[in-house]
């Protein structure tokens, strides 16, 4: 990707170990977690990274 690429407005913070778990869950679960995280941010709530592993 180029240096001038647009960054997404919502990111999912995770460490390297969590990234492996997220990849193992597949794109659908990652997308669902991203939506869940976005709704929580809009509501002013925090979602722990562990919820992505459920």
N, C-alpha and C positions, 0 to 999 in steps of 0.2 A: 504494500500500500504506500502511496505517496505521502510525503510529509505534510501536504496541504489537504489531506482527507478530512472530512467532517466527522467530528466525534459525536457519538450518540448522547442524547440528553440524559439518559438513565443508564447507569452502569451497575453491574452486580459485583460488589467487592468480594474477593475470595482469595484464599491463599493457594499455593501450588497443590497441596494435597486435596483441597476441596475441588479444584479444577478437574482433577482426575475423576472424582466421584460424579461431578456434573456431566462430564463427557460420557461416562458410563451409563448415565440415566437417559441420555439421548436428547435430541433437540427439542422434542415436544415438552419434556419436563422443564428444561431450561427456559423455554418460552413462557410456560405457565408460571414459573418462579419469578421471571422478570415482570410479568403482569401483576402478580401478587405483590411484589416489592414496590412497583410503581403506585398501585392503589394504596398501599400502606404509607408511602411517602406523602401522597396527597392528603391522607387522613392524619398525618403527623405521628404515625406509629413506627415502631422499629420491628423488623423481622429478623430473627437470628439466622445466620447462615445454615444452621442445622435443619431448618425447615425445608431446604432444598433437597435434603436427603430422605425425606419422608415419602 
